[in-house]
Each structure stands twice: as structure tokens, then as C-alpha cells.
Amino acid sequence: MIRKFDRRAIVAVVVAAVAIALLLFYALVDVDSGLMPRCPIKALTGFDCPGCGSQRMIHALLHGDFAGAWRRNPFLIVMIPVMLAALVAELWRKRFPRLNRVILSPASIAVIIAATAIWTICRNIGG
């Protein structure tokens, strides 16, 4: 079992790593270079997965281009607050027990899965 100090240290290291990765992504990556990895699901099936466009969406958000980010993957932009709430609910479950019960309930998870499936179908039907 992870002690409380160890858990905080792990969270701090992960947050620092994500911040460094985002900083490097912001400063060094050119989305038009063709060096960004391609989606393996799109490569195999020809269909967009729920995350297709997420790298370019994150890059656009980091550069303050909210309209460009929305064009690339609006679903993930809408899901960012949900993912952050789920992270807070999990990391601080004793401090926010009600949030933890609501966000991580089977019903909430089922809604997120259904929304993801509907998004995937709609983006592939709509072109």
C-alpha cells in the first residue's frame, strides 16, 4: 500500500512530467512537419477514433488557438473538465467523497462511454 507521502510524491512527479512534456510540445513540435505519429486505428480501419486530432488539438490549445482546437476535436475539449474532475475525485477522495461517488459512479462512467461511442459514430458518419 502506498503511504500518503509516497502518493503525494508520485502525483508531484507525474504533474511535473506532464508540465515538461507540454512545454516541450509547445516549443518544439511543428504540427505541419509530418512528424506527429498517426493514429493506428485510423491507419488500420480508415475510421477516426475518439482521440483522433487530439495531438493537434492540444497543440492548438497551448498556442491559444481555441477555434483551431475545436475544429480538431471538440469532444475532447468538452471532456477536459470531466477528466480533471475525475482526477481530483480520485486523488482527493477523502476530501471530496461526494464528488468521488458522483464522478466515478457506474452511471457516470456509462454516460461517458455512451457519449464517446456516439461521438465516434457521428464523426465518422458526418465526415
Secondary structure as GFF3:
##gff-version 3
##sequence-region A 1 127
A	DSSP	alpha_helix	4	28	.	.	.	ID=ss1
A	DSSP	alpha_helix	40	45	.	.	.	ID=ss2
A	DSSP	alpha_helix	54	62	.	.	.	ID=ss3
A	DSSP	alpha_helix	66	72	.	.	.	ID=ss4
A	DSSP	alpha_helix	74	91	.	.	.	ID=ss5
A	DSSP	alpha_helix	97	103	.	.	.	ID=ss6
A	DSSP	alpha_helix	106	126	.	.	.	ID=ss7
###
